[in-house]
């Protein structure tokens, strides 16, 4: 088997309700996903070094989803405990995946 370097950046917040006509999932549910991942990082049940990822689907996002995304970005960019990472930082370190070609 060969080993191939792959990139993996997980996401934890998906604000699109796929089973409800691809509408906005809602503030509470979307923020709940962020809080759940941040809590898990603090408790050590997930990798504390893993970034909390926000998944966007620009082709299906409605106005409410765009508005939530804008608010989320604005609030977190201003928060002293939050730090947004550039894509080149997130994708800088590949992991080795066994058996992939």
Buried (B, 14 or more C-beta within 10 A) or exposed (E): EEEEEEEEEEEBBBBBBEEEEBBBBBBEEBBEBBEBBBEBBEEEEBEEEBBBBBEBEEEEBBEBBBEBBEEBEEEBEEEEEEEEEEEEEBEEEEEEBEEEE
